[in-house]
Amino acid sequence: MSDFLTASQYKSIAAGLKLQHLAFIDGAFRPAISGKTFTTINPATGEALTEIAACGPEDVNVAVTAARAAFEDGRWSRLHPSERKEALLRLARLMSDNARELAVLESIDSGKTIFDCETVDVPETIHVIKWHAELIDKIYDQVSPASDNHIAMVVREPVGVVGLVLPWNFPLLMLAWKIGPALAAGCSVVMKPAGETTLTALRVAELAVEAGLPAGVLNIVTGSGVDVGEPLGRHPDVDMVSFTGSTVTGRRFLNYSADSNLKEVVLELGGKNPCIVLDDAEDLDAVAAHVVNGAFWNMGQNCSAASRLIVQRGIKERLIERVKAHAAEWIVGDPLDPAVRVGALISKVHFDKVSSYLEAAQAEKMLMGGRIVAEGFIEPTIVETPRGSRLAAEEIFGPILTVIVVESFEEAIQVANDTEYGLAASIFSANGKRALRGARMLRAGTVTVNSFGEGDVTTPFGGYKQSGFGGRDNSIHAHDQYTQLKTIWLDLTDASDANLD
């Protein structure tokens, strides 16, 4: 993507966007059968962007029927792997050709900063789709060790019709994390984007048509969790569901599966992720930069946000000063201004929730921030709190970093693991053995050493405990959840040699 534009140039692009507002089912855009719509809002301005089709159970049924027909007749599932690869690569190229438009669309629909959309979300989305496309004809099946009289083949087959339920915090990137391996495996997809953020998914559907994806292979049903998500989770002709979102909603999908056809369910849920800084950590300025990025990237609306800074007492004051200095550089304001690093929270409801934690923080030791800049905007906030406090235990999902002071390595690990979640963790130490020992002891799906991050497309992403289970996003392992393993057993014995007595 080229250099940043000015805020006024981005606003000009936003004003000229043609916003798709219809659901995408069986290769065509169509209104909800009921004719109902809902309003999608720009979180930064409060202005209505457009009216989106508010689908219901009947629309879900039409989409699932179309996906099933597409799967069974093999228009995608039995296509040669190289042909599926080329179709997804065409989609990636079209997304690259329209990258700036997608970045602006993502920003105005979600409140995300154009800085993040241009540098992370859109480029990584395209890369993920390309990576899974390239993997299609490079995954080999297996032959198990058997006797000379037998051959046992272990082959992968697409699981069938999959429901993909997306969160609102990374609309494009989570779309890629799911459709990349699902379509690469040969599945047909019925996707429900979050009600708050539907516009980029619908734009991708337009590009998918242009890329030549067959009708019925990719369906996008827009609407609420009650009207679309639950019917999708309960549908008897959906073979599996992959859900990213809150732990509360994830539990519901397990119930939907149990109450219907026992469809497979993969969950990627919440997190209260620790960032441990031990007293032998080197280059505290670099450490502080990682801490700030981990805590405040995407306004803290990130399931893997490093929201708990667990720091050894001997280094606490020096580290906090550097963390505050870096956090002060994160400007709050108009998301379409490329100098801004902290945009708007996703909705009024979520803003009110995060604001309630600011009120709780007033009873603790405020180290920085704590101010509501404007409706929907909260400045980076750092608060020192005891390990048992509400701020230290609950997933805030906003730009609030809690600091917990510990005395030793052992206490740091204990505090870090003292949570119902286990998605991500970080540990900073100049002692390699100590850092790796800590990484092994931390109960989390991804542990970064002397950095904050989630790995990349080559590494599996998912959590322990109530952060999810059933599979992993990213990497070759992501394909496992969208495939079934079949054993084909061949008996090579000569019937004439067999003892028939």
PyMOL commands that set and color helices and strands:
alter all, ss='L'
color gray80, all
select helices_A, chain A and resi 7-15+57-72+81-97+99-110+114-138+171-185+199-211+225-234+247-259+284-300+313-327+348-361+390-393+409-417+432-441+476-482+495-497
alter helices_A, ss='H'
color red, helices_A
select strands_A, chain A and resi 23-25+28-30+37-41+48-53+142-144+150-158+161-165+188-192+218-220+240-244+264-268+274-277+308-312+365-368+372-374+377-378+381-384+400-406+421-422+424-428+446-449+464-465+468-469+483-491
alter strands_A, ss='S'
color yellow, strands_A
deselect
rebuild
show_as cartoon
